[in-house]
Amino acid sequence: MARPSLYDFAGGDRAFLALAAAFHERCLQDPVLNHPFSHTGDPHHIEHLAAYWAEVFGGPAAYSDAHGGHSGMLDIHAGHGGEDAFEPRFMDCVMKAADDARLPDDPEFREVFRSYMESAVKEVMAVSPPGSTVPSGLPTPHWTWNGPE
């Protein structure tokens, strides 16, 4: 019997929307993360973030279809700078948001979830220095129970 995708195991679109909303709220309360999250310029940021994460974990390609996929996501973050404290604060907020959103507390799921988030924040930080650019057409990462595909 095949295992469900991480997206389905987490609870589908509803779960990723709850995660994005909880994460956004936690970031607004954080003194390092609040500035970028309070000035997104996108009134649908939470929905877009949820769609991106859903796609990464095996959900529909809604983000890629509408917003330029992985290159589009990275381009939003490129060149804005970032404090050294960004990564650990991001990880603290996203893991607590997973609890807030009541994502499954299954240890294997949480390990894959954490591994993806760690790699994602490192990739975003790599394009954060002023003047950074992002190549077009980068494939959106897809994560399974075995990690990145």
MIFI-692897 format. One record per residue: residue number from 1; residue in three letters; x negated, y, z of N, C-alpha, C, O in turn. Coordinates in steps of 0.1 Angstrom, whole numbers, plus 5000, padded with zeros to 4 digits. Layout:
NUM:ALA:X:Y:Z:X:Y:Z:X:Y:Z:X:Y:Z
...
//
This chain:
1:MET:4992:4988:5000:5000:5000:5000:4991:5012:5000:4982:5014:5008
2:ALA:4994:5022:4991:4986:5034:4990:4989:5044:5001:5000:5045:5005
3:ARG:4978:5050:5005:4980:5061:5015:4986:5073:5009:4984:5076:4997
4:PRO:4994:5080:5017:4999:5093:5011:4988:5103:5009:4978:5102:5016
5:SER:4990:5113:5001:4980:5123:5000:4979:5131:5013:4988:5130:5021
6:LEU:4968:5138:5015:4967:5146:5027:4978:5156:5028:4983:5159:5038
7:TYR:4982:5161:5016:4993:5171:5015:5006:5165:5020:5013:5171:5029
8:ASP:5009:5153:5016:5022:5146:5020:5020:5142:5035:5030:5144:5043
9:PHE:5009:5137:5039:5007:5133:5053:5009:5145:5062:5014:5144:5073
10:ALA:5004:5157:5058:5005:5169:5066:5019:5174:5067:5023:5181:5077
11:GLY:5028:5171:5058:5042:5176:5058:5045:5184:5046:5056:5191:5046
12:GLY:5037:5184:5035:5041:5191:5023:5040:5206:5024:5034:5212:5033
13:ASP:5048:5213:5015:5047:5227:5014:5051:5234:5027:5045:5244:5031
14:ARG:5061:5229:5034:5065:5235:5047:5054:5235:5057:5052:5245:5064
15:ALA:5046:5224:5058:5035:5224:5067:5024:5234:5064:5018:5240:5072
16:PHE:5021:5235:5051:5010:5244:5047:5015:5259:5048:5006:5268:5050
17:LEU:5027:5261:5046:5032:5275:5048:5032:5278:5063:5028:5289:5067
18:ALA:5035:5269:5072:5034:5271:5086:5019:5273:5090:5016:5282:5099
19:LEU:5010:5265:5084:4996:5267:5087:4991:5281:5083:4984:5287:5091
20:ALA:4994:5285:5071:4990:5298:5066:4995:5309:5074:4988:5319:5077
21:ALA:5008:5308:5079:5014:5319:5087:5007:5319:5101:5004:5330:5106
22:ALA:5005:5307:5107:4998:5307:5120:4984:5312:5119:4979:5319:5128
23:PHE:4977:5308:5108:4963:5312:5106:4962:5328:5104:4954:5334:5111
24:HIS:4971:5333:5096:4972:5347:5094:4974:5355:5107:4967:5365:5110
25:GLU:4983:5350:5115:4986:5356:5128:4974:5356:5137:4971:5366:5143
26:ARG:4968:5345:5138:4956:5343:5146:4945:5353:5141:4938:5359:5150
27:CYS:4943:5354:5128:4932:5363:5123:4935:5377:5126:4926:5385:5129
28:LEU:4948:5381:5126:4951:5395:5129:4948:5398:5143:4946:5410:5147
29:GLN:4948:5388:5152:4945:5390:5166:4930:5390:5169:4925:5393:5180
30:ASP:4922:5386:5159:4907:5385:5161:4900:5397:5157:4903:5403:5147
31:PRO:4891:5403:5166:4884:5415:5163:4875:5415:5151:4873:5426:5145
32:VAL:4870:5403:5146:4862:5403:5135:4870:5400:5122:4867:5405:5111
33:LEU:4880:5391:5123:4888:5387:5112:4900:5396:5109:4905:5396:5098
34:ASN:4904:5405:5118:4916:5412:5116:4915:5422:5104:4925:5424:5097
35:HIS:4903:5428:5102:4903:5438:5091:4906:5432:5077:4915:5437:5070
36:PRO:4899:5421:5073:4902:5416:5060:4916:5410:5059:4922:5410:5048
37:PHE:4922:5405:5070:4935:5399:5070:4946:5410:5071:4958:5407:5068
38:SER:4943:5422:5076:4953:5432:5077:4953:5441:5064:4962:5449:5063
39:HIS:4943:5439:5055:4942:5447:5043:4942:5439:5030:4934:5442:5022
40:THR:4950:5428:5030:4949:5420:5018:4954:5427:5005:4949:5423:4994
41:GLY:4963:5436:5006:4969:5442:4995:4979:5434:4988:4984:5437:4977
42:ASP:4981:5422:4993:4991:5413:4987:5002:5409:4997:4999:5402:5006
43:PRO:5014:5414:4994:5025:5411:5004:5028:5396:5004:5036:5392:5013
44:HIS:5023:5388:4995:5026:5374:4994:5014:5365:4998:5013:5354:4994
45:HIS:5004:5372:5005:4992:5365:5008:4994:5352:5015:4988:5342:5012
46:ILE:5003:5351:5025:5006:5339:5032:5011:5328:5023:5006:5316:5024
47:GLU:5020:5331:5014:5025:5321:5005:5014:5316:4995:5013:5304:4992
48:HIS:5006:5326:4991:4995:5322:4981:4985:5313:4988:4980:5303:4983
49:LEU:4981:5317:5001:4972:5309:5008:4977:5295:5010:4970:5285:5009
50:ALA:4990:5294:5014:4996:5281:5016:4996:5272:5003:4993:5260:5004
51:ALA:4999:5279:4992:4999:5272:4979:4985:5267:4976:4983:5256:4970
52:TYR:4975:5275:4978:4961:5271:4975:4957:5259:4984:4952:5249:4978
53:TRP:4959:5260:4997:4956:5249:5006:4963:5236:5002:4958:5225:5002
54:ALA:4976:5238:4999:4984:5226:4995:4978:5219:4983:4977:5207:4983
55:GLU:4974:5227:4973:4968:5222:4961:4955:5214:4964:4953:5203:4959
56:VAL:4947:5220:4972:4934:5214:4976:4937:5200:4982:4929:5190:4979
57:PHE:4947:5199:4990:4950:5186:4997:4959:5176:4990:4964:5167:4996
58:GLY:4961:5179:4977:4969:5170:4969:4983:5174:4965:4990:5166:4959
59:GLY:4986:5186:4968:5000:5191:4964:5000:5196:4950:4990:5195:4943
60:PRO:5011:5202:4946:5012:5207:4932:5002:5218:4929:4997:5225:4938
61:ALA:4999:5220:4916:4989:5230:4912:4995:5244:4911:4992:5252:4901
62:ALA:5004:5248:4919:5011:5260:4918:5002:5272:4919:5003:5282:4912
63:TYR:4992:5272:4928:4982:5283:4929:4974:5284:4916:4973:5295:4911
64:SER:4969:5273:4912:4961:5274:4899:4969:5279:4888:4964:5287:4880
65:ASP:4981:5274:4887:4990:5278:4875:4993:5293:4876:4994:5299:4865
66:ALA:4995:5299:4887:4999:5313:4888:4988:5323:4892:4989:5335:4889
67:HIS:4977:5318:4898:4967:5328:4903:4953:5325:4900:4944:5331:4906
68:GLY:4950:5318:4889:4936:5316:4885:4928:5306:4892:4916:5305:4890
69:GLY:4934:5297:4900:4927:5286:4906:4916:5290:4915:4916:5301:4921
70:HIS:4906:5282:4916:4895:5284:4925:4887:5296:4922:4883:5304:4931
71:SER:4885:5299:4909:4878:5312:4906:4886:5324:4910:4880:5333:4915
72:GLY:4899:5323:4909:4907:5334:4913:4907:5336:4928:4906:5348:4933
73:MET:4907:5325:4936:4906:5326:4950:4893:5332:4954:4892:5341:4963
74:LEU:4882:5327:4949:4869:5332:4953:4867:5347:4949:4860:5354:4956
75:ASP:4872:5350:4937:4871:5364:4932:4878:5374:4942:4873:5385:4943
76:ILE:4888:5370:4949:4895:5379:4959:4885:5382:4970:4885:5393:4975
77:HIS:4876:5373:4973:4867:5374:4984:4853:5380:4980:4845:5384:4989
78:ALA:4850:5380:4968:4837:5383:4963:4833:5398:4965:4841:5407:4963
79:GLY:4821:5399:4970:4815:5413:4972:4820:5421:4983:4817:5433:4984
80:HIS:4828:5415:4992:4833:5423:5004:4825:5423:5016:4828:5429:5026
81:GLY:4814:5416:5016:4805:5415:5028:4812:5406:5038:4823:5402:5037
82:GLY:4804:5403:5048:4810:5394:5059:4800:5394:5070:4788:5392:5068
83:GLU:4805:5394:5082:4797:5394:5094:4792:5379:5097:4799:5370:5093
84:ASP:4781:5378:5104:4776:5365:5107:4786:5357:5116:4787:5345:5115
85:ALA:4794:5364:5124:4804:5358:5132:4816:5353:5125:4825:5347:5131
86:PHE:4817:5356:5112:4829:5353:5105:4832:5337:5105:4843:5333:5108
87:GLU:4822:5329:5101:4824:5315:5100:4829:5308:5113:4839:5302:5112
88:PRO:4822:5310:5124:4827:5303:5136:4841:5309:5140:4849:5301:5145
89:ARG:4844:5321:5138:4857:5327:5142:4868:5321:5132:4879:5318:5137
90:PHE:4864:5320:5119:4874:5315:5110:4877:5300:5114:4889:5297:5114
91:MET:4867:5293:5117:4869:5279:5121:4877:5277:5133:4886:5269:5134
92:ASP:4875:5286:5143:4883:5286:5155:4897:5289:5152:4906:5282:5157
93:CYS:4900:5299:5144:4913:5303:5141:4920:5292:5133:4932:5289:5136
94:VAL:4914:5287:5123:4921:5277:5115:4924:5264:5122:4934:5258:5120
95:MET:4915:5260:5131:4918:5247:5138:4929:5250:5149:4937:5241:5151
96:LYS:4929:5261:5155:4940:5264:5164:4953:5266:5156:4964:5263:5161
97:ALA:4952:5272:5144:4964:5273:5136:4970:5260:5132:4982:5258:5131
98:ALA:4961:5250:5130:4966:5236:5127:4974:5231:5138:4984:5224:5136
99:ASP:4970:5234:5151:4978:5230:5162:4991:5238:5163:5001:5232:5165
100:ASP:4990:5251:5161:5002:5260:5161:5012:5255:5151:5024:5255:5154
101:ALA:5008:5251:5139:5017:5246:5128:5021:5232:5130:5029:5227:5122
102:ARG:5016:5225:5140:5019:5212:5143:5015:5202:5132:5022:5192:5129
103:LEU:5004:5205:5126:4998:5195:5116:4995:5182:5124:4993:5183:5136
104:PRO:4995:5171:5117:4993:5158:5124:4980:5159:5132:4970:5164:5127
105:ASP:4980:5154:5144:4968:5154:5152:4960:5141:5150:4951:5138:5158
106:ASP:4963:5133:5140:4956:5121:5136:4941:5125:5135:4937:5134:5127
107:PRO:4932:5118:5142:4918:5121:5141:4911:5121:5127:4903:5129:5124
108:GLU:4915:5111:5119:4910:5110:5106:4914:5122:5097:4906:5128:5090
109:PHE:4927:5126:5098:4932:5137:5091:4925:5150:5095:4921:5158:5087
110:ARG:4924:5152:5108:4918:5164:5114:4903:5165:5109:4898:5176:5107
111:GLU:4896:5154:5108:4882:5154:5104:4881:5158:5090:4872:5167:5087
112:VAL:4889:5153:5081:4889:5157:5067:4893:5172:5066:4887:5179:5058
113:PHE:4903:5176:5073:4908:5190:5073:4896:5199:5077:4894:5209:5071
114:ARG:4890:5196:5089:4879:5204:5094:4867:5204:5083:4862:5215:5081
115:SER:4864:5193:5078:4853:5193:5068:4856:5202:5056:4847:5209:5051
116:TYR:4868:5201:5051:4872:5210:5040:4870:5224:5044:4864:5232:5037
117:MET:4876:5228:5055:4876:5242:5060:4862:5247:5062:4859:5258:5058
118:GLU:4853:5239:5067:4839:5242:5069:4832:5245:5055:4825:5255:5054
119:SER:4835:5237:5046:4829:5239:5032:4835:5251:5026:4828:5258:5019
120:ALA:4848:5253:5027:4855:5264:5021:4849:5278:5026:4847:5287:5019
121:VAL:4848:5279:5039:4843:5292:5045:4829:5294:5041:4825:5306:5039
122:LYS:4821:5284:5040:4807:5286:5035:4807:5291:5021:4799:5299:5017
123:GLU:4816:5285:5012:4816:5289:4998:4821:5304:4997:4816:5311:4989
124:VAL:4831:5307:5005:4835:5321:5005:4824:5331:5010:4822:5341:5004
125:MET:4817:5327:5020:4807:5335:5025:4795:5337:5015:4788:5347:5015
126:ALA:4793:5327:5007:4783:5327:4997:4786:5338:4986:4776:5343:4980
127:VAL:4798:5341:4984:4802:5351:4974:4805:5364:4980:4810:5374:4973
128:SER:4804:5365:4993:4808:5378:5000:4797:5389:4999:4801:5401:5001
129:PRO:4784:5387:4997:4775:5398:4996:4779:5408:4985:4784:5404:4974
130:PRO:4778:5421:4988:4781:5431:4978:4774:5428:4965:4763:5424:4964
131:GLY:4782:5430:4954:4776:5427:4941:4778:5413:4936:4776:5410:4924
132:SER:4783:5404:4944:4785:5390:4940:4797:5389:4930:4806:5397:4930
133:THR:4795:5380:4921:4805:5377:4911:4808:5362:4911:4800:5354:4916
134:VAL:4819:5359:4905:4824:5345:4905:4826:5341:4890:4833:5348:4883
135:PRO:4820:5330:4886:4823:5325:4873:4837:5321:4871:4844:5317:4880
136:SER:4842:5323:4859:4856:5319:4856:4857:5304:4854:4847:5298:4850
137:GLY:4868:5298:4856:4871:5284:4853:4866:5274:4862:4865:5262:4859
138:LEU:4862:5278:4875:4858:5269:4884:4869:5260:4888:4880:5265:4890
139:PRO:4867:5247:4889:4878:5238:4892:4882:5239:4907:4873:5241:4916
140:THR:4895:5238:4910:4900:5239:4923:4895:5226:4930:4897:5215:4925
141:PRO:4889:5227:4942:4885:5214:4949:4898:5206:4952:4908:5211:4955
142:HIS:4896:5193:4952:4906:5184:4956:4900:5174:4967:4890:5168:4965
143:TRP:4907:5174:4978:4902:5166:4990:4912:5155:4992:4924:5156:4992
144:THR:4906:5143:4995:4914:5131:4998:4909:5126:5012:4901:5133:5019
145:TRP:4914:5115:5016:4910:5109:5028:4895:5106:5029:4889:5105:5039
146:ASN:4889:5105:5017:4875:5102:5016:4866:5115:5014:4854:5114:5011
147:GLY:4873:5126:5015:4866:5139:5014:4868:5145:5000:4878:5142:4993
148:PRO:4858:5152:4995:4860:5159:4982:4859:5148:4970:4852:5139:4971
149:GLU:4868:5150:4960:4868:5142:4948:4857:5147:4939:4855:5141:4928
//
